[in-house]
Amino acid sequence: MQPSRFITLSAAFIAGWMSLAAGSAGAQDSGPAIVITPGEGRAFHAAVQLFADGGFPAQPQRAQGLRDEIEAGMEFSGVLLPLSHDAFLGSERTQSLVTESRREDCADWTQGGADALVEGVIGGSDTELVVDYQVWDTARCRSLARGQLKRVHSDRVRLAKLLADEVVAAFTGLPGVAGTEIAFVSDRGGEREIFVMDADGGRQRRATRGNSIKSFPDWTPDGGAVLYTSYGDRAIPRLYLTSRGAYRPGPILTGILPKQPKYRGVFDPEGGTLAVVSSLGGSTAIYRVDRDGGNLRRLTQGGSINISPSWSPDGKWIVFVSDRSGSPQLYVMGADGEDLRRLTYNGSYNTGPDWSPDGRWIVYETRIHGQFDLWLIDPSGEINLPIVSHPRSDEAASWSPDSRKVVFSSTRRGRSDLYTVDLNGKNLRRLTRMQGENLQPAWGPFAR
């Protein structure tokens, strides 16, 4: 591939864009402790103290386990890294400090390399674990956040991940993603079903059951349900919801396009509208429709194939794939189908776009020498560059809600497994292992 408009950018430049997104997103009136600038290579660190443990029943190793789990959550998010305990110069205190507004040892923690300090108290009953915590900015010696989290004792790891995300939010203005979840398709049980797991690969569990093929999971914006496609109705694909909350599970949009297959549905950022892929008379088109089935409108015209819609974070634009030029390429159109323009001109086969939550990038897959690699393009089409390259295929990328990572499916070890990687191509992590084919990941919203 010799793209005429390709711009080669260093990993440091990419990291700068990623860091700028984090800094600008966190620039609230209260002010995050840090604003990361483009190209800055410094890693920020948080010292996590052993929490005072007054919980019931007594568990001698609970405080240590909780600290390890909080630090693992911070490590996964990759924004505010845990400080080595050997570097602690401040005192390892275990009494409650969550009500104090000042402290005297900030200089010691700063000298030891801590940009932030996390401390707290474990409490609760025989059925519930309660953790009160406080986050300090050591450089300015001020409290950034106080809070309380509650979970049943068996859900301690989940609590720790959520706490780690709160620490990142207090320090940068944008939460971490350790507590988020990923939906995906797997055939590990025979049929292709929808599964859900923690973002680091933990707690993998089945979300659908049946004898039909499932595909293309997509989260509701509030994380309360997963939309997916099922071929259970006489092999005609239909859209369904699987829910764990207020949503009613089962088929949706049954009153529209009644005799046409619905290959895929994608919620807009507000959750009230969907982009739906369907076909009629041999052409595949993208439609827009309200969640209740009203205001159906066809957005793409003509006899070409139009698939894979992804909304911009403001809901005003849709990027999609069309072969109207003779090969699959990325196009952008307004949410009303107007103002159509071609986005990719490099490569003969580009597909699978996903618009980043911060609006800065679109990740997609491009075919090179018979395999697929993941690339980034900005919405203007001026900057185009690879994230990762590998002799085996990397496909179907989906953004983390903080726009700092993507999850994708790869055949680099033979079968398709899921991996996460940072926007700058670093910190590759394998999430699934030896469990059938794992495909089409969809990263859910921030944990709530």
HELIX and SHEET records of a PDB file:
HELIX    1   1 ALA A   11  ALA A   25  1                                  15    
HELIX    2   2 ARG A   62  SER A   77  1                                  16    
HELIX    3   3 HIS A   85  ALA A   87  5                                   3    
HELIX    4   4 CYS A  106  GLN A  111  1                                   6    
HELIX    5   5 HIS A  153  ASP A  155  5                                   3    
HELIX    6   6 ARG A  156  THR A  172  1                                  17    
SHEET    1   A 4 ALA A  52  ASP A  53  0                                        
SHEET    2   A 4 ALA A 116  GLY A 124  1                                        
SHEET    3   A 4 PHE A  44  VAL A  48  1                                        
SHEET    4   A 4 LEU A  80  PRO A  82  1                                        
SHEET    1   B 4 ALA A  52  ASP A  53  0                                        
SHEET    2   B 4 ALA A 116  GLY A 124  1                                        
SHEET    3   B 4 GLU A 128  ASP A 137 -1                                        
SHEET    4   B 4 ARG A 142  VAL A 152 -1                                        
SHEET    1   C 4 ARG A 205  ARG A 206  0                                        
SHEET    2   C 4 GLU A 193  ASP A 198 -1                                        
SHEET    3   C 4 GLU A 181  SER A 186 -1                                        
SHEET    4   C 4 ASN A 438  TRP A 443 -1                                        
SHEET    1   D 4 LYS A 214  TRP A 219  0                                        
SHEET    2   D 4 ALA A 225  ASP A 233 -1                                        
SHEET    3   D 4 ILE A 236  SER A 243 -1                                        
SHEET    4   D 4 GLY A 250  PRO A 251 -1                                        
SHEET    1   E 4 LYS A 262  PHE A 267  0                                        
SHEET    2   E 4 THR A 273  LEU A 280 -1                                        
SHEET    3   E 4 SER A 283  ASP A 290 -1                                        
SHEET    4   E 4 ARG A 297  ARG A 298 -1                                        
SHEET    1   F 4 ASN A 306  TRP A 311  0                                        
SHEET    2   F 4 TRP A 317  SER A 322 -1                                        
SHEET    3   F 4 GLN A 329  GLY A 334 -1                                        
SHEET    4   F 4 ARG A 341  ARG A 342 -1                                        
SHEET    1   G 4 ASN A 350  TRP A 355  0                                        
SHEET    2   G 4 ILE A 362  ILE A 368 -1                                        
SHEET    3   G 4 GLN A 371  ILE A 377 -1                                        
SHEET    4   G 4 ASN A 384  VAL A 388 -1                                        
SHEET    1   H 4 ASP A 394  TRP A 399  0                                        
SHEET    2   H 4 LYS A 405  SER A 410 -1                                        
SHEET    3   H 4 ASP A 417  ASP A 422 -1                                        
SHEET    4   H 4 ARG A 429  ARG A 430 -1                                        
END                                                                             
